[in-house]
Amino acid sequence: VNGSIEIRPGCEVGANVETVNGRIELDNARVAGDVETVNGHLRILNGSEVTGNVVVRKPGGWNFNRRNKPVHVEIGQGVVVHGNLIFEHPVELQLHDSARVGEIIGDEVTTVDGS
């Protein structure tokens, strides 16, 4: 729940990849499901593939309004996300020009140069 997840080149995960506070990084890897976090940064890089959605969930509990900085989401070169990018709270999105993703859903999405 709170640890980082790193999926290295050539690896394939046959289910969802989720964390609450840890960073998730895919490097030339495949996830047959969703990639989800609440507060952890996401880096999906180097031709990785996600068959589901990429989701940043809204925090719950007594301190859900305490997050000061948006979650950083990087979708790198050659990445394919077959589903949508769903952001339930503020994110800073870095999307490479060559990446292919579904719809970007969320009210508070700031894009930064992803070339």
Beta strands, then each sheet from edge to edge (+ up, - down):
strand 1: 5-7
strand 2: 12-13
strand 3: 17-18
strand 4: 24-27
strand 5: 30-31
strand 6: 35-37
strand 7: 42-45
strand 8: 49-50
strand 9: 54-56
strand 10: 71-75
strand 11: 80-81
strand 12: 85-87
strand 13: 91-95
strand 14: 104-105
strand 15: 109-112
sheet 1: 1+ 4+ 7+ 10+ 13+ 15+
sheet 2: 2+ 5+ 8+ 11+
sheet 3: 3+ 6+ 9+ 12+ 14+
end
